[in-house]
Amino acid sequence: MTAEQFHAARKFVVTQQGRIAYLDIGEGPTALFLHGFPLNSFQWRGAIPLLSMMRRCVAPDFLALGYTEVAKGQSVAPQAQVAMLAALLDRLSLSKVDIVASDSGGAIAQLFMTRYPDRVNSLLVTNCDTERDSPPRAVLPVIELGRTGKFADEWIGRWLADKDAARSDTGLGGQCYMNPSRLSDETIETYLAPLVKSATRKALTNAYAAALAPNALQGVEASLKRCYVATRILWGTGDTIFSTADADYLAHTVANSLGKRKVPGAKLFFPEELPELIVEEARFLWSL
């Protein structure tokens, strides 16, 4: 899926939280794809075309990210994102989904499936927050910049203006991708341009970053131990943000864990670089 195809496929649905941008591709039982930060549903462009042959693939943009238009005064904190997802599914008349989630989307997935266990068939989750490591130490500078209203301009705006900086060792590419040289200008634009296109969007971007603390997963461990949603963990070992120990923790915490698979050398956003692994693991999980 190219950026042009992604933009052409975008749909919107109005909820109390705002005008939610999403992809809706394929037929059959529904899979809900939850992206990371500061990405949007374009993250899943490699996996969705392959999985849409067996699932209706719904991929929203979270509040404050991507092309979703947030209602005035609306919180963009993790619990508000959970409420938005529930409202989105209601508007689309979807009673139950399989979830595929990455990064902060993985944290929101944990909150969603413990709050609405009857609405989730399964969870395939990649590197993400856990109760014992949320927010991770590497994200603390992002949170502080968000709190002071500087993250959007000093990081997102700078990367958008200087895409080589975005691909550098200290940029989005170097920090989160195995092969940052493959992070194209078009992809950077698709992810980052909406986040700084106006003063209002910059404020929302900063608000999302600031809301990564305090720990939104505090207390979720007890719920995960009672949650019988089938859960499979796919974890990149090259990630400098989330520890591989977090994969072990999740595998031993979720009541219906189907184990973990570690991907050597893979960084945070490897689902974008290795969509074939997402497809393989999703097909395995959905066949059970």
Long-range contacts (C-beta under 8 A, 24 or more apart in sequence): 1-45, 1-46, 1-48, 1-49, 3-42, 3-186, 3-187, 3-189, 3-190, 6-41, 6-42, 6-45, 6-190, 7-190, 10-67, 12-69, 13-88, 13-91, 13-92, 14-91, 15-84, 15-87, 15-88, 15-91, 16-71, 16-87, 17-63, 17-70, 17-71, 17-74, 17-80, 17-83, 17-84, 17-87, 18-63, 18-68, 18-69, 18-70, 18-71, 18-74, 18-84, 19-68, 19-69, 20-60, 20-61, 20-68, 20-84, 20-88, 21-60, 21-61, 21-66, 21-67, 21-68, 21-69, 22-58, 22-59, 22-60, 22-61, 22-88, 23-48, 23-57, 23-58, 23-59, 24-56, 24-57, 24-58, 24-92, 25-49, 25-52, 25-56, 25-57, 26-51, 26-52, 26-53, 26-54, 26-55, 26-56, 26-57, 27-52, 27-56, 28-54, 28-55, 28-56, 29-55, 29-56, 29-96, 29-97, 29-98, 29-121, 29-286, 30-55, 30-56, 30-57, 30-58, 30-94, 30-96, 30-97, 30-98, 31-55, 31-56, 31-57, 31-58, 31-97, 31-98, 31-99, 31-100, 31-282, 31-286, 32-58, 32-59, 32-60, 32-85, 32-89, 32-97, 32-98, 32-99, 32-100, 33-57, 33-58, 33-59, 33-99, 33-100, 33-101, 34-59, 34-60, 34-62, 34-85, 34-99, 34-100, 34-101, 34-102, 34-105, 34-106, 34-108, 34-109, 35-59, 35-61, 35-62, 35-65, 35-66, 35-102, 35-103, 35-105, 36-102, 36-103, 36-104, 36-105, 36-268, 36-269, 37-62, 37-65, 37-103, 37-104, 37-208, 37-209, 37-212, 38-65, 38-156, 38-172, 38-191, 38-192, 38-195, 38-205, 38-208, 39-65, 39-66, 39-103, 39-191, 39-269, 39-272, 40-65, 40-66, 40-67, 40-190, 40-191, 40-194, 41-66, 42-66, 42-187, 42-190, 42-191, 43-102, 43-269, 43-271, 43-272, 44-100, 44-271, 44-272, 44-275, 44-278, 45-272, 45-275, 46-272, 46-275, 46-276, 46-278, 47-100, 47-271, 47-275, 47-278, 47-279, 47-282, 50-275, 50-276, 50-279, 51-278, 51-279, 51-282, 51-283, 54-283, 54-286, 55-98, 55-282, 55-286, 58-88, 58-92, 58-94, 58-97, 60-84, 60-85, 60-88, 62-104, 62-105, 62-108, 62-208, 63-204, 63-208, 64-204, 64-205, 64-207, 64-208, 65-194, 65-195, 65-205, 65-208, 66-191, 66-194, 67-194, 70-204, 75-211, 76-204, 76-207, 76-208, 76-211, 77-211, 77-216, 78-104, 78-107, 78-108, 78-111, 78-211, 78-216, 79-111, 79-216, 81-108, 82-108, 82-111, 82-112, 82-115, 85-112, 86-112, 86-116, 86-119, 89-119, 95-119, 96-120, 96-121, 97-121, 98-122, 98-123, 98-124, 98-282, 98-285, 98-286, 99-123, 99-124, 99-125, 100-124, 100-125, 100-278, 100-282, 101-125, 101-126, 101-128, 102-126, 102-127, 102-128, 102-268, 102-269, 102-271, 103-127, 103-128, 103-268, 103-269, 104-128, 104-129, 104-212, 107-134, 107-216, 107-217, 110-217, 110-220, 110-224, 111-216, 111-217, 111-220, 113-227, 113-229, 114-220, 114-223, 114-224, 114-227, 117-227, 117-228, 117-229, 120-229, 121-229, 121-230, 122-229, 122-230, 122-231, 122-232, 122-285, 122-286, 122-288, 123-229, 123-230, 123-231, 123-232, 124-231, 124-232, 124-234, 124-278, 124-281, 124-282, 124-285, 125-231, 125-232, 125-233, 125-234, 125-250, 126-233, 126-234, 126-235, 126-236, 126-270, 126-271, 126-278, 127-235, 127-236, 127-239, 127-241, 127-242, 127-246, 127-247, 127-268, 127-270, 128-242, 128-246, 129-216, 129-217, 129-242, 129-246, 130-217, 130-242, 130-246, 130-249, 130-250, 130-253, 131-215, 131-217, 131-218, 131-219, 131-220, 131-221, 132-221, 132-246, 132-249, 133-242, 133-243, 133-246, 133-249, 134-215, 134-216, 134-217, 135-212, 135-213, 135-215, 136-241, 136-242, 136-243, 138-240, 138-241, 139-212, 139-241, 140-213, 142-209, 142-212, 143-209, 143-210, 143-212, 143-213, 145-206, 145-209, 146-205, 146-206, 146-207, 146-208, 146-209, 146-210, 146-211, 146-212, 147-206, 147-209, 147-210, 149-203, 149-206, 150-206, 151-205, 151-206, 151-209, 152-195, 152-196, 152-201, 152-202, 152-203, 152-205, 152-206, 153-196, 153-202, 156-192, 156-195, 156-196, 156-205, 157-196, 157-202, 159-188, 159-192, 160-188, 160-189, 160-192, 160-193, 160-196, 163-188, 166-192, 175-240, 175-241, 175-267, 175-268, 176-241, 176-267, 176-268, 176-269, 177-267, 177-268, 177-269, 177-270, 177-272, 177-273, 178-238, 178-265, 178-266, 178-267, 178-270, 178-273, 179-273, 182-273, 221-253, 224-250, 224-253, 224-254, 224-255, 225-253, 225-254, 225-255, 226-255, 227-254, 227-255, 227-256, 228-255, 228-256, 229-254, 229-256, 230-256, 230-258, 230-285, 230-288, 231-256, 231-257, 231-258, 232-257, 232-258, 232-259, 232-260, 232-261, 232-281, 232-284, 232-285, 233-257, 233-259, 233-260, 233-261, 234-260, 234-261, 234-263, 234-271, 234-277, 234-278, 234-281, 235-260, 235-261, 235-262, 235-263, 235-266, 236-262, 236-263, 236-265, 236-266, 236-267, 236-268, 236-270, 237-262, 237-263, 237-264, 237-265, 237-266, 238-264, 238-265, 238-266, 238-267, 239-266, 239-267, 239-268, 240-267, 241-268, 242-268, 258-285, 258-288
